[in-house]
């Protein structure tokens, strides 16, 4: 059984299980070869430190006041491979902004302006030094970068 420092459900992570991940507890906070900032917060200041940092990120997302984005109540530990979308650039290329092997805090929420025929979602991702908000359709189709901001 793989164990996490932050309480993430490693047993149901198809990516980790299929890639031979040993969990962050066994790897001292480096489940994919890089230091997980969530584990680092917990190792340095305990669970309370992590909760404070996580709430600060939630508050930062909520203070963005993005039209159609509902209030965020929680963030979840997510492997970069799940949230590292390819965004179109003005010159026709596509670019990924994240690292597939990092662990981020994030969430997905439905846009409040959905009309029932077209469903749009907001994807939120946070690292120690940035916030990212994107908007996309079903199955992360046609992603658009709404905001990428250093913290």
DSSP file (Angstrom, degrees, kcal/mol; ACC not computed):
  #  RESIDUE AA STRUCTURE BP1 BP2  ACC     N-H-->O    O-->H-N    N-H-->O    O-->H-N    TCO  KAPPA ALPHA  PHI   PSI    X-CA   Y-CA   Z-CA
    1    1 A X              0   0    0      0, 0.0     2,-0.2     0, 0.0    10,-0.0   0.000 360.0 360.0 360.0 127.1    0.0    0.0    0.0
    2    2 A X        -     0   0    0     19,-0.0     2,-0.4    23,-0.0     9,-0.2  -0.586 360.0-152.6 -81.3 145.5    1.4    3.4   -1.0
    3    3 A X        -     0   0    0     19,-0.6    22,-2.0    -2,-0.2    23,-0.4  -0.908   4.2-152.4-122.2 147.2    1.2    6.1    1.6
    4    4 A X        -     0   0    0     -2,-0.4    19,-0.0     4,-0.2     6,-0.0  -0.870  15.2-143.6-115.2 152.2    1.0    9.9    1.3
    5    5 A X  S    S+     0   0    0     -2,-0.3    -1,-0.1     1,-0.2    18,-0.0   0.840 102.9  44.5 -76.3 -36.2    2.2   12.5    3.7
    6    6 A X  S    S-     0   0    0     44,-0.0    -1,-0.2     2,-0.0    71,-0.0   0.557 117.1-104.6 -90.2  -8.6   -0.7   14.9    2.9
    7    7 A X        +     0   0    0      1,-0.3    -2,-0.1     0, 0.0    -1,-0.0   0.506  63.5 157.2  97.4   4.9   -3.5   12.3    3.0
    8    8 A X        -     0   0    0      1,-0.1     2,-1.7     2,-0.0    -1,-0.3  -0.301  54.2-107.3 -61.1 149.7   -4.0   12.1   -0.8
    9    9 A X    >   +     0   0    0      1,-0.2     3,-0.9     2,-0.1    -1,-0.1  -0.583  46.5 169.0 -83.7  81.7   -5.6    8.8   -1.9
   10   10 A X  G >   +     0   0    0     -2,-1.7     3,-1.5     1,-0.2     7,-0.2   0.802  68.6  66.9 -65.2 -30.2   -2.6    7.1   -3.5
   11   11 A X  G 3  S+     0   0    0      1,-0.3    -1,-0.2    -9,-0.2    -2,-0.1   0.801 105.0  42.7 -64.4 -28.1   -4.4    3.8   -3.8
   12   12 A X  G <  S+     0   0    0     -3,-0.9     2,-1.0     5,-0.0    -1,-0.3   0.216  83.5 111.3-104.0  15.1   -6.8    5.2   -6.4
   13   13 A X    <>  -     0   0    0     -3,-1.5     4,-2.5     1,-0.2     5,-0.3  -0.776  47.4-169.8 -90.0 101.2   -4.3    7.2   -8.4
   14   14 A X  H  > S+     0   0    0     -2,-1.0     4,-2.0     1,-0.2    -1,-0.2   0.852  83.8  53.9 -59.7 -35.6   -4.1    5.3  -11.7
   15   15 A X  H  > S+     0   0    0      2,-0.2     4,-1.1     1,-0.2    -1,-0.2   0.962 112.7  40.8 -65.2 -51.6   -1.1    7.3  -12.8
   16   16 A X  H  4>S+     0   0    0      1,-0.2     5,-2.6     2,-0.2     3,-0.5   0.917 115.5  49.8 -63.7 -45.1    1.0    6.6   -9.7
   17   17 A X  H ><5S+     0   0    0     -4,-2.5     3,-0.7     1,-0.2    -1,-0.2   0.894 114.1  45.8 -62.0 -40.2    0.0    2.9   -9.5
   18   18 A X  H 3<5S+     0   0    0     -4,-2.0    -1,-0.2    -5,-0.3    -2,-0.2   0.643 112.3  50.8 -79.5 -14.6    0.8    2.4  -13.2
   19   19 A X  T 3<5S-     0   0    0     -4,-1.1    -1,-0.2    -3,-0.5    -2,-0.2   0.322 116.2-106.4-106.1   8.4    4.1    4.2  -13.1
   20   20 A X  T < 5 +     0   0    0     -3,-0.7    -3,-0.2    -4,-0.4    -4,-0.1   0.720  53.7 175.2  78.8  20.8    5.5    2.3  -10.1
   21   21 A X      < -     0   0    0     -5,-2.6    -1,-0.2    -6,-0.2    11,-0.1  -0.371  22.3-159.8 -61.5 135.7    5.1    5.2   -7.7
   22   22 A X        -     0   0    0      9,-0.4   -19,-0.6     1,-0.2     4,-0.4   0.387  45.2-106.1 -97.3   1.3    6.1    4.2   -4.1
   23   23 A X     >  -     0   0    0      8,-0.2     4,-1.2   -21,-0.2    -1,-0.2   0.071  28.3 -89.5  87.7 156.9    4.2    7.1   -2.5
   24   24 A X  T  4>S+     0   0    0    -21,-0.4     5,-3.4     1,-0.2     6,-0.4   0.789 119.6  61.8 -77.9 -26.0    5.6   10.2   -0.9
   25   25 A X  T >45S+     0   0    0    -22,-2.0     3,-0.9     1,-0.2    -1,-0.2   0.943 108.9  42.6 -63.5 -45.0    6.0    8.8    2.6
   26   26 A X  T 345S+     0   0    0     -4,-0.4    -1,-0.2   -23,-0.4    -2,-0.2   0.813 118.8  45.0 -70.0 -30.0    8.4    6.1    1.4
   27   27 A X  T 3<5S-     0   0    0     -4,-1.2    -1,-0.2    -5,-0.0     3,-0.2   0.255 113.8-114.3 -98.9  11.8   10.3    8.6   -0.9
   28   28 A X  T < 5S-     0   0    0     -3,-0.9    -3,-0.2    -4,-0.3    -4,-0.1   0.878  82.2 -38.9  57.1  42.6   10.4   11.4    1.8
   29   29 A X  S   <S+     0   0    0     -5,-3.4     7,-3.4    -6,-0.1    -1,-0.2   0.648 119.7 100.7  88.5  16.4    8.1   13.7   -0.2
   30   30 A X    >   +     0   0    0     -6,-0.4     3,-1.6     5,-0.2     5,-0.2  -0.482  34.0 158.5-128.4  63.1    9.4   13.0   -3.7
   31   31 A X  T 3  S+     0   0    0      1,-0.3    -9,-0.4     3,-0.1    -8,-0.2   0.787  82.6  29.0 -62.9 -28.7    6.9   10.6   -5.2
   32   32 A X  T 3  S-     0   0    0      2,-0.5    -1,-0.3    69,-0.3     3,-0.1   0.040 129.0 -84.4-119.2  25.4    7.9   11.4   -8.8
   33   33 A X  S <  S+     0   0    0     -3,-1.6     2,-0.3     1,-0.2    -2,-0.1   0.342 105.2  87.5  93.2  -6.3   11.5   12.4   -8.2
   34   34 A X  S    S-     0   0    0     67,-0.4    -2,-0.5    -5,-0.0     2,-0.3  -0.930  88.6 -94.2-124.6 150.8   10.9   16.0   -7.3
   35   35 A X        -     0   0    0     -2,-0.3     2,-0.5    -5,-0.2    -5,-0.2  -0.450  36.9-135.0 -64.4 123.5   10.1   17.5   -3.9
   36   36 A X     >  -     0   0    0     -7,-3.4     4,-2.2    -2,-0.3     5,-0.1  -0.704   5.5-147.5 -79.5 123.7    6.4   17.9   -3.4
   37   37 A X  H  > S+     0   0    0     -2,-0.5     4,-2.1    66,-0.5    -1,-0.1   0.792  97.2  57.0 -67.0 -25.7    5.7   21.3   -2.0
   38   38 A X  H  > S+     0   0    0      2,-0.2     4,-1.9     1,-0.2    -1,-0.2   0.948 108.9  44.9 -67.1 -48.4    2.7   19.9    0.0
   39   39 A X  H  > S+     0   0    0      1,-0.2     4,-3.0     2,-0.2    -2,-0.2   0.884 111.1  55.0 -61.6 -38.3    4.9   17.4    1.7
   40   40 A X  H  X S+     0   0    0     -4,-2.2     4,-2.4     2,-0.2     5,-0.3   0.919 105.7  51.0 -63.2 -43.8    7.5   20.0    2.4
   41   41 A X  H  X S+     0   0    0     -4,-2.1     4,-2.5     1,-0.2     5,-0.3   0.915 114.4  44.9 -57.3 -43.1    4.9   22.3    4.1
   42   42 A X  H  X S+     0   0    0     -4,-1.9     4,-2.3     1,-0.2    -2,-0.2   0.911 112.5  50.1 -69.8 -42.5    3.9   19.4    6.3
   43   43 A X  H  < S+     0   0    0     -4,-3.0    -1,-0.2     2,-0.2    -2,-0.2   0.873 117.3  40.8 -64.1 -36.9    7.5   18.3    7.1
   44   44 A X  H  < S+     0   0    0     -4,-2.4    -2,-0.2    -5,-0.2    -1,-0.2   0.927 137.6   7.0 -78.0 -46.2    8.5   21.8    8.0
   45   45 A X  H  X S-     0   0    0     -4,-2.5     4,-0.8     1,-0.3     3,-0.2   0.305 100.2-117.6-126.3  10.3    5.5   23.0   10.0
   46   46 A X  H  X  -     0   0    0     -4,-2.3     4,-1.6    -5,-0.3     3,-0.4  -0.122  53.2 -48.8  80.8 179.0    3.2   20.1   10.4
   47   47 A X  H  > S+     0   0    0      1,-0.2     4,-2.3     2,-0.2    -1,-0.2   0.840 134.1  58.7 -58.6 -37.1   -0.4   19.5    9.2
   48   48 A X  H  > S+     0   0    0     -3,-0.2     4,-2.1     1,-0.2    -1,-0.2   0.898 103.0  52.6 -63.2 -40.8   -1.5   22.9   10.6
   49   49 A X  H  X S+     0   0    0     -4,-0.8     4,-2.4    -3,-0.4    -1,-0.2   0.917 109.7  49.2 -59.9 -44.2    1.1   24.7    8.4
   50   50 A X  H  X S+     0   0    0     -4,-1.6     4,-2.9     1,-0.2    -2,-0.2   0.917 109.3  51.7 -61.8 -44.3   -0.2   22.9    5.3
   51   51 A X  H  X S+     0   0    0     -4,-2.3     4,-2.3     1,-0.2    -1,-0.2   0.880 110.5  49.1 -62.0 -38.1   -3.8   23.8    6.2
   52   52 A X  H  X S+     0   0    0     -4,-2.1     4,-2.0     2,-0.2    -1,-0.2   0.931 113.2  46.1 -65.8 -46.2   -2.8   27.5    6.5
   53   53 A X  H  X S+     0   0    0     -4,-2.4     4,-1.9     2,-0.2    -2,-0.2   0.903 113.0  50.1 -63.6 -41.7   -1.0   27.5    3.2
   54   54 A X  H  X S+     0   0    0     -4,-2.9     4,-2.3     1,-0.2    -1,-0.2   0.915 110.4  49.2 -64.5 -43.5   -3.8   25.7    1.4
   55   55 A X  H  X S+     0   0    0     -4,-2.3     4,-2.6     1,-0.2    -1,-0.2   0.870 107.7  55.4 -64.4 -35.9   -6.4   28.1    2.8
   56   56 A X  H  X S+     0   0    0     -4,-2.0     4,-2.2     2,-0.2    -1,-0.2   0.909 108.5  47.8 -62.2 -41.8   -4.2   31.0    1.6
   57   57 A X  H  X S+     0   0    0     -4,-1.9     4,-2.5     2,-0.2    -2,-0.2   0.914 110.7  51.0 -64.9 -43.1   -4.3   29.6   -1.9
   58   58 A X  H  X S+     0   0    0     -4,-2.3     4,-2.5     1,-0.2    14,-0.3   0.929 111.0  48.8 -58.8 -45.8   -8.1   29.1   -1.8
   59   59 A X  H  X S+     0   0    0     -4,-2.6     4,-1.8     1,-0.2    -1,-0.2   0.887 109.7  52.1 -62.0 -39.8   -8.4   32.7   -0.7
   60   60 A X  H  < S+     0   0    0     -4,-2.2     4,-0.5     2,-0.2    -2,-0.2   0.917 110.4  47.7 -64.0 -43.5   -6.1   33.9   -3.5
   61   61 A X  H >< S+     0   0    0     -4,-2.5     3,-1.3     1,-0.2     4,-0.3   0.932 112.6  49.4 -61.6 -45.0   -8.2   32.0   -6.1
   62   62 A X  H >< S+     0   0    0     -4,-2.5     3,-0.9     1,-0.3    -1,-0.2   0.806 104.4  59.1 -66.0 -28.7  -11.4   33.4   -4.7
   63   63 A X  T 3< S+     0   0    0     -4,-1.8    -1,-0.3     1,-0.2    -2,-0.2   0.583  85.9  79.2 -77.2  -8.0  -10.0   37.0   -4.7
   64   64 A X  T <  S-     0   0    0     -3,-1.3    -1,-0.2    -4,-0.5    -2,-0.2   0.775  81.7-154.4 -70.1 -25.3   -9.5   36.8   -8.5
   65   65 A X    <   -     0   0    0     -3,-0.9     2,-0.4    -4,-0.3    -3,-0.1   0.910  18.7-176.6  51.1  51.0  -13.2   37.5   -9.1
   66   66 A X    >   -     0   0    0     -5,-0.3     3,-2.2     4,-0.1    -1,-0.2  -0.672  33.9-104.9 -80.6 127.5  -13.2   35.7  -12.5
   67   67 A X  T 3  S+     0   0    0     -2,-0.4     3,-0.1     1,-0.3    -1,-0.1  -0.275 102.9   9.1 -54.3 127.5  -16.6   36.0  -14.3
   68   68 A X  T 3  S+     0   0    0      1,-0.2    44,-3.2    43,-0.1     2,-0.6   0.278  95.3 121.7  87.0 -10.5  -18.5   32.7  -14.1
   69   69 A X  B <   -A  111   0A   0     -3,-2.2    -1,-0.2    42,-0.2    42,-0.1  -0.769  56.3-139.6 -89.8 118.9  -16.0   31.0  -11.6
   70   70 A X        -     0   0    0     -2,-0.6    -4,-0.1    40,-0.5     2,-0.1  -0.212  35.8 -76.8 -70.1 166.3  -17.8   29.9   -8.5
   71   71 A X        -     0   0    0      1,-0.1     2,-0.4    -6,-0.0    -1,-0.1  -0.388  48.5-128.5 -62.1 137.2  -16.2   30.3   -5.0
   72   72 A X        +     0   0    0    -14,-0.3   -10,-0.1     1,-0.1     3,-0.1  -0.749  29.0 175.1 -92.6 134.8  -13.6   27.6   -4.4
   73   73 A X        +     0   0    0     -2,-0.4     2,-0.3     1,-0.3    -1,-0.1   0.599  63.0  13.9-113.2 -17.7  -13.9   25.6   -1.2
   74   74 A X        -     0   0    0    -16,-0.1     2,-0.3     2,-0.0    -1,-0.3  -0.993  53.9-149.9-155.9 157.9  -11.1   23.1   -1.5
   75   75 A X        -     0   0    0     -2,-0.3     2,-0.3    -3,-0.1    32,-0.2  -0.962  17.6-151.9-128.3 148.4   -8.0   22.2   -3.4
   76   76 A X  E     -B  106   0B   0     30,-3.1    30,-2.3    -2,-0.3     2,-0.4  -0.900  25.4-103.6-124.2 148.6   -6.7   18.7   -4.0
   77   77 A X  E     +B  105   0B   0     -2,-0.3     2,-0.4    28,-0.2    28,-0.2  -0.572  47.6 179.8 -70.1 126.7   -3.2   17.2   -4.6
   78   78 A X  E     -B  104   0B   0     26,-3.0    26,-3.0    -2,-0.4     2,-0.2  -0.993  29.4-121.2-134.9 136.9   -2.9   16.5   -8.3
   79   79 A X  E >>  -B  103   0B   0     -2,-0.4     3,-2.0    24,-0.2     4,-0.7  -0.540  28.9-121.6 -71.9 140.9   -0.1   15.1  -10.4
   80   80 A X  H >> S+     0   0    0     22,-2.9     4,-1.7     1,-0.3     3,-0.7   0.782 107.8  68.8 -54.9 -31.3    1.1   17.5  -13.1
   81   81 A X  H 34 S+     0   0    0     19,-1.4    -1,-0.3     1,-0.2    19,-0.1   0.764 100.0  50.2 -62.8 -23.1    0.4   14.9  -15.8
   82   82 A X  H <4 S+     0   0    0     -3,-2.0    -1,-0.2    18,-0.2    -2,-0.2   0.759 122.1  29.4 -82.6 -26.5   -3.4   15.4  -15.1
   83   83 A X  H << S+     0   0    0     -4,-0.7     2,-1.7    -3,-0.7    -2,-0.2   0.386  85.5 105.8-118.4   1.5   -3.4   19.2  -15.2
   84   84 A X     <  +     0   0    0     -4,-1.7     2,-0.1    -5,-0.2    -1,-0.1  -0.586  53.2 178.1 -88.2  79.7   -0.6   20.1  -17.7
   85   85 A X        -     0   0    0     -2,-1.7     2,-0.6     1,-0.1    12,-0.5  -0.386  32.5-114.6 -82.0 158.5   -2.8   21.1  -20.6
   86   86 A X  E     -F   96   0C   0     10,-0.1     2,-0.4    -2,-0.1    57,-0.3  -0.850  32.1-159.6 -94.2 120.2   -1.5   22.3  -24.0
   87   87 A X  E     -F   95   0C   0      8,-2.9     8,-2.4    -2,-0.6     2,-0.1  -0.828  17.6-118.9-103.0 137.6   -2.6   25.9  -24.5
   88   88 A X  E     -F   94   0C   0     55,-0.6     2,-0.3    -2,-0.4     6,-0.2  -0.474  26.0-149.8 -72.2 143.9   -2.8   27.5  -28.0
   89   89 A X    >   -     0   0    0      4,-3.0     3,-2.1    -2,-0.1    -1,-0.0  -0.725  28.8-105.8-107.4 162.2   -0.5   30.5  -28.6
   90   90 A X  T 3  S+     0   0    0      1,-0.3    -1,-0.1    -2,-0.3    -2,-0.0   0.775 119.2  58.2 -58.9 -26.2   -1.2   33.5  -30.9
   91   91 A X  T 3  S-     0   0    0      2,-0.1    -1,-0.3     1,-0.0     3,-0.1   0.347 122.6-102.5 -88.9   9.1    1.4   32.1  -33.4
   92   92 A X  S <  S+     0   0    0     -3,-2.1    -2,-0.1     1,-0.3     2,-0.1   0.343  83.8 118.7  93.2  -7.4   -0.4   28.8  -33.7
   93   93 A X        -     0   0    0     -5,-0.1    -4,-3.0     1,-0.0     2,-0.4  -0.384  57.6-130.3 -83.7 168.7    1.8   26.7  -31.5
   94   94 A X  E     -F   88   0C   0     -6,-0.2     2,-0.4    -2,-0.1    -6,-0.2  -0.950  22.3-167.3-119.7 144.3    0.7   24.9  -28.3
   95   95 A X  E     -F   87   0C   0     -8,-2.4    -8,-2.9    -2,-0.4     2,-0.4  -0.989  15.7-147.1-136.0 140.3    2.6   25.2  -25.1
   96   96 A X  E     -F   86   0C   0     -2,-0.4   -10,-0.1   -10,-0.2   -12,-0.1  -0.884   9.6-171.1-101.0 137.1    2.5   23.4  -21.7
   97   97 A X        +     0   0    0    -12,-0.5     2,-0.2    -2,-0.4    -1,-0.1   0.569  60.4  60.3-104.6 -12.2    3.3   25.5  -18.7
   98   98 A X  S    S-     0   0    0    -13,-0.2     2,-0.5   -18,-0.1    -2,-0.1  -0.460  80.5-107.2-112.2-178.4    3.6   22.9  -16.0
   99   99 A X    >   -     0   0    0     -2,-0.2     3,-1.7     1,-0.1   -19,-0.2  -0.956  15.0-145.5-114.5 123.9    5.7   19.9  -15.2
  100  100 A X  T 3  S+     0   0    0     -2,-0.5   -19,-1.4     1,-0.3   -20,-0.2   0.742  99.9  51.2 -58.8 -24.3    4.2   16.4  -15.5
  101  101 A X  T 3  S+     0   0    0    -21,-0.2   -67,-0.4   -22,-0.1    -1,-0.3   0.341  91.2  94.2-100.0   6.1    6.2   15.1  -12.5
  102  102 A X  S <  S-     0   0    0     -3,-1.7   -22,-2.9   -69,-0.1     2,-0.5  -0.585  70.4-130.1 -91.2 159.0    5.3   17.9  -10.0
  103  103 A X  E     +B   79   0B   0    -24,-0.2   -66,-0.5    -2,-0.2     2,-0.3  -0.947  32.6 178.3-106.7 131.3    2.5   17.7   -7.5
  104  104 A X  E     -B   78   0B   0    -26,-3.0   -26,-3.0    -2,-0.5     2,-0.5  -0.766  30.9-116.7-122.9 168.5    0.2   20.7   -7.5
  105  105 A X  E     +BC  77 126B   0     21,-2.2    21,-2.8    -2,-0.3     2,-0.3  -0.933  52.7 142.7-103.1 135.1   -2.9   21.8   -5.6
  106  106 A X  E     -BC  76 125B   0    -30,-2.3   -30,-3.1    -2,-0.5     2,-0.3  -0.943  30.7-162.3-159.6 178.8   -5.9   22.2   -7.9
  107  107 A X  E     - C   0 124B   0     17,-1.8    17,-3.0    -2,-0.3     2,-0.4  -0.970  15.4-137.1-161.8 162.9   -9.6   21.8   -8.5
  108  108 A X  E     + C   0 123B   0     -2,-0.3     2,-0.3    15,-0.2    15,-0.2  -0.999  25.1 175.4-130.0 129.6  -12.1   21.8  -11.4
  109  109 A X  E     - C   0 122B   0     13,-2.2    13,-3.5    -2,-0.4     2,-0.2  -0.975  31.8-110.1-133.8 147.7  -15.4   23.6  -11.1
  110  110 A X  E     - C   0 121B   0     -2,-0.3   -40,-0.5    11,-0.2    11,-0.3  -0.520  38.8-106.5 -75.7 142.8  -18.2   24.2  -13.6
  111  111 A X  B >   -A   69   0A   0      9,-2.7     3,-1.3    -2,-0.2   -42,-0.2  -0.446  20.7-134.6 -64.7 137.9  -18.6   27.6  -15.1
  112  112 A X  T 3  S+     0   0    0    -44,-3.2    -1,-0.1     1,-0.2   -43,-0.1   0.652 100.8  63.4 -70.4 -14.9  -21.7   29.3  -13.6
  113  113 A X  T 3   +     0   0    0    -45,-0.2    -1,-0.2   -46,-0.1    -2,-0.1   0.276  69.4 135.9 -94.8  10.2  -22.8   30.5  -17.1
  114  114 A X    <   -     0   0    0     -3,-1.3     5,-0.1     6,-0.2    -4,-0.0  -0.331  41.3-159.3 -60.3 137.9  -23.3   27.0  -18.5
  115  115 A X        -     0   0    0      3,-0.8    -1,-0.1    -2,-0.0     4,-0.1   0.366  42.4-105.9-102.0   4.6  -26.5   26.9  -20.6
  116  116 A X  S    S+     0   0    0      2,-0.5     3,-0.1     1,-0.1    -2,-0.1  -0.045 112.5  66.1  97.5 -31.9  -27.0   23.1  -20.5
  117  117 A X  S    S+     0   0    0      1,-0.3     2,-0.5     0, 0.0    -3,-0.1   0.811 106.6  36.4 -91.0 -33.3  -26.0   22.4  -24.1
  118  118 A X  S    S-     0   0    0     19,-0.0    -3,-0.8     2,-0.0     2,-0.6  -0.980  74.1-158.4-121.7 122.3  -22.3   23.5  -23.7
  119  119 A X        -     0   0    0     -2,-0.5     2,-0.4    -5,-0.1    19,-0.3  -0.881  10.7-176.0-102.7 125.3  -20.5   22.7  -20.5
  120  120 A X        -     0   0    0     -2,-0.6    -9,-2.7    -9,-0.2     2,-0.3  -0.931   4.2-165.6-117.1 144.3  -17.4   24.7  -19.6
  121  121 A X  E     -CD 110 136B   0     15,-2.9    15,-2.2    -2,-0.4     2,-0.5  -0.910  16.3-133.9-125.7 155.1  -15.2   24.1  -16.6
  122  122 A X  E     -CD 109 135B   0    -13,-3.5   -13,-2.2    -2,-0.3     2,-0.5  -0.926  16.4-155.7-103.3 133.7  -12.5   26.1  -14.9
  123  123 A X  E     -CD 108 134B   0     11,-2.4    11,-2.4    -2,-0.5     2,-0.4  -0.951   9.6-165.0-107.8 127.8   -9.3   24.3  -14.0
  124  124 A X  E     +CD 107 133B   0    -17,-3.0   -17,-1.8    -2,-0.5     2,-0.4  -0.942   9.9 175.3-116.0 132.6   -7.3   25.8  -11.1
  125  125 A X  E     -CD 106 132B   0      7,-2.5     7,-2.5    -2,-0.4     2,-0.4  -1.000   4.6-173.7-137.9 136.2   -3.7   24.8  -10.4
  126  126 A X  E     +CD 105 131B   0    -21,-2.8   -21,-2.2    -2,-0.4     2,-0.2  -0.989   6.5 175.9-132.9 141.7   -1.4   26.3   -7.8
  127  127 A X        -     0   0    0      3,-1.9     3,-0.5    -2,-0.4   -23,-0.1  -0.612  55.0 -82.7-121.2-172.5    2.3   25.8   -7.0
  128  128 A X  S    S+     0   0    0     -2,-0.2     3,-0.0     1,-0.2   -24,-0.0   0.810 127.4  25.2 -64.7 -27.4    4.4   27.5   -4.4
  129  129 A X  S    S+     0   0    0     21,-0.1    22,-1.9     1,-0.1     2,-0.3   0.234 118.5  43.3-126.5  15.6    5.0   30.5   -6.7
  130  130 A X  E     - E   0 150B   0     -3,-0.5    -3,-1.9    20,-0.3     2,-0.4  -0.995  51.1-147.8-155.6 160.1    2.0   30.7   -9.2
  131  131 A X  E     -DE 126 149B   0     18,-2.4    18,-2.6    -2,-0.3     2,-0.4  -0.987  19.2-170.4-123.9 139.6   -1.7   30.5   -9.7
  132  132 A X  E     -DE 125 148B   0     -7,-2.5    -7,-2.5    -2,-0.4     2,-0.4  -0.999   5.8-177.9-132.1 133.1   -3.1   29.2  -13.0
  133  133 A X  E     +DE 124 147B   0     14,-2.8    13,-2.4    -2,-0.4    14,-2.3  -0.999   9.1 173.5-129.3 129.9   -6.7   29.3  -14.1
  134  134 A X  E     -DE 123 145B   0    -11,-2.4   -11,-2.4    -2,-0.4     2,-0.4  -0.886  20.4-143.9-128.8 163.3   -7.9   27.8  -17.4
  135  135 A X  E     +DE 122 144B   0      9,-2.5     9,-2.6    -2,-0.3     2,-0.3  -0.986  29.6 155.8-127.1 139.9  -11.3   27.3  -19.1
  136  136 A X  E     -D  121   0B   0    -15,-2.2   -15,-2.9    -2,-0.4     6,-0.2  -0.967  32.6-115.5-156.8 168.1  -12.1   24.2  -21.2
  137  137 A X    >   -     0   0    0      4,-3.2     3,-1.3    -2,-0.3     4,-0.3  -0.043  66.3 -30.4 -93.1-161.6  -14.9   22.0  -22.5
  138  138 A X  G >  S+     0   0    0    -19,-0.3     3,-1.5     1,-0.3    -1,-0.3  -0.224 131.4   7.0 -55.9 139.1  -15.7   18.4  -22.0
  139  139 A X  G 3  S-     0   0    0      1,-0.3    -1,-0.3    -3,-0.1    -2,-0.1   0.821 132.5 -64.6  55.2  35.6  -12.7   16.2  -21.3
  140  140 A X  G X  S+     0   0    0     -3,-1.3     3,-0.5     1,-0.2    -1,-0.3   0.751  88.3 166.7  63.1  27.4  -10.4   19.3  -21.2
  141  141 A X  T <   +     0   0    0     -3,-1.5    -4,-3.2    -4,-0.3    -1,-0.2  -0.432  57.1   6.2 -74.8 148.4  -11.1   20.1  -24.8
  142  142 A X  T 3  S-     0   0    0     -6,-0.2    -1,-0.2     1,-0.1    -2,-0.1   0.898  84.0-160.3  49.8  55.1  -10.1   23.4  -26.3
  143  143 A X    <   -     0   0    0     -3,-0.5   -55,-0.6   -57,-0.3     2,-0.4  -0.372   8.4-166.8 -67.9 142.3   -8.3   24.8  -23.2
  144  144 A X  E     -E  135   0B   0     -9,-2.6    -9,-2.5   -57,-0.1     2,-0.6  -0.996  22.5-123.9-127.9 134.3   -7.8   28.5  -22.9
  145  145 A X  E     +E  134   0B   0     -2,-0.4   -11,-0.2   -57,-0.2     3,-0.1  -0.673  29.9 174.4 -78.2 120.4   -5.5   30.1  -20.4
  146  146 A X  E     -     0   0B   0    -13,-2.4     2,-0.3    -2,-0.6   -12,-0.2   0.838  67.0  -4.7 -91.7 -42.2   -7.5   32.6  -18.3
  147  147 A X  E     +E  133   0B   0    -14,-2.3   -14,-2.8     2,-0.0     2,-0.4  -0.969  47.8 178.5-157.0 135.0   -4.8   33.6  -15.9
  148  148 A X  E     +E  132   0B   0     -2,-0.3     2,-0.4   -16,-0.2   -16,-0.2  -0.948  26.3 168.3-134.7 117.1   -1.2   32.7  -15.1
  149  149 A X  E     -E  131   0B   0    -18,-2.6   -18,-2.4    -2,-0.4     2,-0.2  -0.989  34.0-125.9-138.5 135.3    0.2   34.8  -12.3
  150  150 A X  E      E  130   0B   0     -2,-0.4   -20,-0.3   -20,-0.2   -21,-0.1  -0.487 360.0 360.0 -71.3 147.9    3.2   34.7  -10.1
  151  151 A X              0   0    0    -22,-1.9   -21,-0.2    -2,-0.2    -1,-0.1   0.404 360.0 360.0 -97.7 360.0    2.5   34.8   -6.3
